[in-house]
Amino acid sequence: MSTSKKPLEPDDFPVTAEGQKIKKQDGELIASTDHPEIAADLAYRINDDEARREEDKWSA
C-alpha cells in the first residue's frame, strides 16, 4: 500500500474508495491498495475512526 506523508485534516473527510484508491474529499489520492475491497474497508475504518474522534471531542 502506498501512502501520503501529510496528516489528514477535518476538511478531508469523509474519504472515499474508488477502486483500489482512497481519496480525500477534494479528490486528492491519499493511498492505494492491491484490492478494491481493501480500499473500501480502509476508507470505512478511517471515516469511522474520525467520526468517533469528533464525537469524543464534543462530549468532553
C-alpha positions, 0 to 999 in steps of 0.5 A: 500500500502506498501512502501520503506523508501529510496528516489528514485534516477535518476538511478531508473527510469523509474519504472515499474508495474508488477502486483500489484508491482512497481519496480525500474529499477534494479528490486528492489520492491519499493511498492505494491498495492491491484490492478494491475491497481493501480500499473500501474497508480502509476508507470505512475504518478511517471515516469511522475512526474520525467520526468517533474522534469528533464525537469524543471531542464534543462530549468532553 
